[in-house]
């Protein structure tokens, strides 16, 4: 593949389901000379790459980093200068806890043109995949999306602010701090607030456990829940059972009607 003018495209790969990626993202992957992809990217998306593209895993997960962020920044610049168009393929959306700003700054310092292709964030898509609405009239007028831990490894101070709100709270990258986070919610009178934890959302491995602030930590431990997972705290979690059962009933009714038509009853 011939080198082109150095450029960087930060592409959102969506929440895990390979069908939940935008057409623009697919077209950008097809045009890439180099693809640097993250741990949460569904690897089936790499089949869209040009046959001559260089494909390299640069993923980071809790406690296990293939490359440091500084090394990734350096690699982006090196690959763009040597090969042209680099796609930085990120899980979810590049601007939602994706370290995109650091990579843009690194690229622009070297005169590399940058574009951002938004993706569907797991913060929204994963609860929806389990029939959990983040807002609902009369129940939740808004929602927070926050990280569980800061760069220093401490629990984000935004958790305490979110715990005082009536809004739905979506917490990412927080399983290692789950018990401490729930203690903060309890301290703000939320012991009985419903909680859902969804692991590997939108993928065939998806699983969910529900409970309340006061008991979700041991429920999650008993269920063997781990990363990657999303925590949803709020009254909207109560709607999951209602909406899921209604959908199931509709499917069952549809199946019965279909069978009756087939048998001529």
C-alpha positions as CSV (number, residue, x, y, z in Angstrom):
1,X,0.0,0.0,0.0
2,X,1.4,3.4,-1.0
3,X,2.0,5.9,1.7
4,X,-0.3,9.0,1.7
5,X,-0.3,12.3,3.5
6,X,0.1,11.8,7.3
7,X,-3.3,11.8,8.9
8,X,-5.0,10.4,12.0
9,X,-8.7,9.3,12.2
10,X,-10.0,8.6,15.7
11,X,-12.8,6.1,15.0
12,X,-15.5,4.9,17.5
13,X,-16.0,1.2,17.1
14,X,-19.2,1.1,19.2
15,X,-20.0,-0.9,22.4
16,X,-19.0,-4.4,21.3
17,X,-21.6,-5.7,18.9
18,X,-19.9,-5.4,15.5
19,X,-23.2,-4.3,13.9
20,X,-23.3,-1.3,16.1
21,X,-20.7,0.7,14.2
22,X,-21.5,3.5,11.8
23,X,-21.2,3.4,8.0
24,X,-18.7,6.3,8.2
25,X,-16.5,4.4,10.6
26,X,-16.5,1.3,8.3
27,X,-15.6,3.5,5.3
28,X,-12.8,5.1,7.3
29,X,-11.4,1.7,8.3
30,X,-11.3,0.7,4.7
31,X,-9.2,3.7,3.8
32,X,-6.6,3.2,6.5
33,X,-3.0,2.4,5.8
34,X,-2.5,1.5,9.5
35,X,-5.0,0.5,12.2
36,X,-4.2,0.7,15.9
37,X,-7.0,-0.9,17.9
38,X,-8.0,-1.1,21.5
39,X,-8.9,-4.1,23.8
40,X,-12.6,-3.4,23.7
41,X,-12.8,-3.3,19.9
42,X,-14.6,-6.3,18.4
43,X,-11.8,-7.9,16.2
44,X,-14.3,-8.8,13.5
45,X,-14.3,-5.1,12.5
46,X,-10.8,-5.6,11.3
47,X,-12.1,-7.6,8.4
48,X,-13.1,-4.2,6.8
49,X,-9.4,-3.3,6.6
50,X,-7.6,-3.1,3.3
51,X,-5.6,-6.2,2.5
52,X,-2.3,-4.2,2.7
53,X,-3.1,-2.4,6.0
54,X,-0.8,-2.7,9.0
55,X,-2.9,-3.8,12.0
56,X,-1.6,-3.6,15.5
57,X,-3.1,-4.2,18.9
58,X,-2.4,-1.4,21.4
59,X,-5.1,-2.1,24.0
60,X,-5.2,-1.3,27.6
61,X,-7.2,-3.0,30.3
62,X,-7.2,-2.7,34.1
63,X,-3.8,-4.0,35.2
64,X,-2.6,-5.0,31.8
65,X,-1.4,-2.5,29.2
66,X,0.1,-3.6,25.8
67,X,1.6,-0.1,25.5
68,X,1.6,3.0,27.7
69,X,-0.3,6.0,26.4
70,X,2.9,7.8,25.7
71,X,4.1,4.8,23.6
72,X,0.8,4.8,21.7
73,X,1.2,8.6,21.0
74,X,4.6,8.0,19.7
75,X,3.5,5.0,17.5
76,X,0.7,7.1,16.0
77,X,3.2,9.8,14.9
78,X,5.7,7.2,13.7
79,X,3.1,5.2,11.6
80,X,1.5,8.4,10.2
81,X,4.8,9.7,9.0
82,X,5.9,6.4,7.6
83,X,2.7,5.1,6.1
84,X,0.1,7.9,5.8
85,X,-3.5,7.4,7.1
86,X,-3.6,5.9,10.6
87,X,-7.0,4.8,12.1
88,X,-7.0,4.7,15.9
89,X,-9.9,2.3,16.5
90,X,-11.4,2.8,19.9
91,X,-14.3,1.0,21.8
92,X,-17.4,3.1,22.2
93,X,-16.9,6.7,21.3
94,X,-13.4,8.3,21.1
95,X,-14.3,11.3,23.3
96,X,-15.9,9.2,26.1
97,X,-13.0,8.1,28.3
98,X,-11.0,7.4,25.2
99,X,-7.8,9.5,25.8
100,X,-8.5,11.0,22.4
101,X,-7.4,14.5,23.4
102,X,-3.8,13.3,24.2
103,X,-3.6,11.5,20.9
104,X,-4.8,14.5,19.0
105,X,-2.3,16.8,20.7
106,X,0.5,14.4,19.9
107,X,-0.5,14.2,16.2
108,X,-0.9,17.9,15.8
109,X,2.4,18.7,17.3
110,X,3.9,16.9,14.3
111,X,1.6,18.5,11.7
112,X,-0.6,15.5,11.3
113,X,-4.1,16.2,10.2
114,X,-6.8,14.8,12.6
115,X,-10.4,13.7,12.1
116,X,-12.9,12.2,14.6
117,X,-15.5,9.7,13.7
118,X,-18.0,9.4,16.6
119,X,-19.2,6.0,17.8
120,X,-22.0,4.7,19.9
121,X,-21.0,4.9,23.5
122,X,-21.3,1.8,25.7
123,X,-22.6,4.2,28.5
124,X,-25.8,4.5,26.5
125,X,-26.0,1.4,24.4
126,X,-25.3,-1.2,27.0
127,X,-28.1,-0.2,29.4
128,X,-30.4,0.1,26.4
129,X,-29.5,-3.5,25.3
130,X,-30.9,-4.7,28.6
131,X,-34.0,-2.6,28.4
132,X,-32.8,0.0,30.9
133,X,-33.7,3.6,29.8
134,X,-31.4,6.2,31.2
135,X,-34.2,8.8,31.4
136,X,-38.0,8.3,31.8
137,X,-40.6,11.0,32.4
138,X,-41.5,11.1,36.1
139,X,-38.6,8.9,37.1
140,X,-35.3,10.3,35.9
141,X,-34.9,13.7,34.1
142,X,-31.3,13.2,33.3
143,X,-28.2,11.1,33.7
144,X,-24.6,11.2,34.7
145,X,-21.8,9.4,33.0
146,X,-18.6,9.2,35.1
147,X,-15.6,7.1,35.6
148,X,-15.2,5.1,38.8
149,X,-11.5,5.9,39.2
150,X,-9.3,8.8,38.5
151,X,-5.8,8.9,37.0
152,X,-4.4,8.6,40.5
153,X,-6.5,5.4,41.1
154,X,-8.8,7.1,43.6
155,X,-12.6,7.1,43.4
156,X,-13.8,10.0,41.4
157,X,-15.1,12.9,43.5
158,X,-17.9,13.2,40.9
159,X,-19.4,10.0,42.4
160,X,-20.4,11.8,45.6
161,X,-22.0,14.6,43.6
162,X,-23.9,12.1,41.4
163,X,-25.1,10.2,44.5
164,X,-26.9,13.4,45.6
165,X,-28.8,13.6,42.4
166,X,-32.1,12.1,41.4
167,X,-30.6,11.4,37.9
168,X,-29.5,8.0,36.7
169,X,-25.8,7.4,37.3
170,X,-23.8,5.4,34.8
171,X,-20.3,4.5,36.0
172,X,-17.6,3.1,33.8
173,X,-14.3,1.5,34.8
174,X,-15.4,1.0,38.3
175,X,-15.6,-2.7,39.2
176,X,-12.3,-2.6,41.3
177,X,-13.9,0.2,43.4
178,X,-17.5,-1.2,43.5
179,X,-17.8,-1.6,47.2
180,X,-16.4,1.8,48.0
181,X,-18.6,3.5,45.4
182,X,-21.7,1.9,46.8
183,X,-20.6,3.1,50.3
184,X,-20.7,6.6,49.0
185,X,-24.2,6.2,47.6
186,X,-25.4,4.7,51.0
187,X,-23.9,7.7,52.8
188,X,-26.2,9.9,50.8
189,X,-29.3,7.9,51.7
190,X,-29.4,5.7,48.6
191,X,-29.1,2.2,50.2
192,X,-32.3,1.0,48.5
193,X,-31.8,2.5,45.1
194,X,-31.8,-0.1,42.3
195,X,-28.5,-1.0,40.6
196,X,-27.6,-3.0,37.6
197,X,-24.2,-4.3,36.5
198,X,-23.8,-5.4,32.9
199,X,-20.7,-7.2,31.8
200,X,-19.6,-7.6,28.2
201,X,-22.6,-5.6,27.0
202,X,-24.1,-6.1,23.5
203,X,-21.9,-9.2,23.0
204,X,-22.9,-12.9,23.1
205,X,-21.1,-13.1,26.5
206,X,-23.2,-10.4,28.0
207,X,-24.5,-11.0,31.5
208,X,-26.3,-8.8,34.1
209,X,-26.9,-8.8,37.8
210,X,-29.3,-6.5,39.6
211,X,-29.8,-5.5,43.2
212,X,-29.7,-2.4,45.3
213,X,-26.9,-0.1,46.5
214,X,-26.7,-2.0,49.8
215,X,-26.4,-5.5,48.3
216,X,-25.0,-5.2,44.8
217,X,-21.4,-5.7,45.8
218,X,-21.9,-9.2,47.1
219,X,-24.4,-10.1,44.4
220,X,-21.8,-9.1,41.8
221,X,-19.1,-11.1,43.6
222,X,-21.4,-14.2,43.8
223,X,-22.2,-13.9,40.1
224,X,-18.5,-13.6,39.2
225,X,-18.9,-10.2,37.5
226,X,-15.8,-8.5,36.3
227,X,-14.4,-6.1,33.7
228,X,-15.5,-4.8,31.2
229,X,-18.7,-3.8,32.9
230,X,-21.0,-0.9,33.3
231,X,-22.8,0.1,36.5
232,X,-26.2,1.8,36.4
233,X,-27.6,3.3,39.6
234,X,-31.1,4.7,39.6
235,X,-34.8,4.1,39.8
236,X,-34.9,3.4,36.0
237,X,-33.4,0.0,36.8
238,X,-36.8,-1.1,38.1
239,X,-38.2,-0.7,34.5
240,X,-35.9,-3.4,33.2
241,X,-38.0,-6.3,34.4
242,X,-41.2,-4.6,33.2
243,X,-39.9,-3.7,29.8
244,X,-38.1,-7.0,29.2
245,X,-41.2,-9.1,30.2
246,X,-43.5,-7.0,28.1
247,X,-41.2,-7.5,25.1
248,X,-41.0,-11.2,25.8
249,X,-44.8,-11.4,26.0
250,X,-45.1,-9.6,22.7
251,X,-42.7,-12.0,21.1
252,X,-44.6,-15.0,22.5
253,X,-47.9,-13.6,21.2
254,X,-46.3,-13.0,17.8
255,X,-45.1,-16.6,17.8
256,X,-48.5,-17.9,18.7
257,X,-50.1,-15.9,15.9
258,X,-47.5,-17.1,13.4
259,X,-48.1,-20.7,14.4
260,X,-51.9,-20.3,14.0
261,X,-51.4,-18.9,10.6
262,X,-49.2,-21.7,9.6
263,X,-51.7,-24.4,10.8
264,X,-54.7,-22.5,9.5
265,X,-56.4,-22.2,12.9
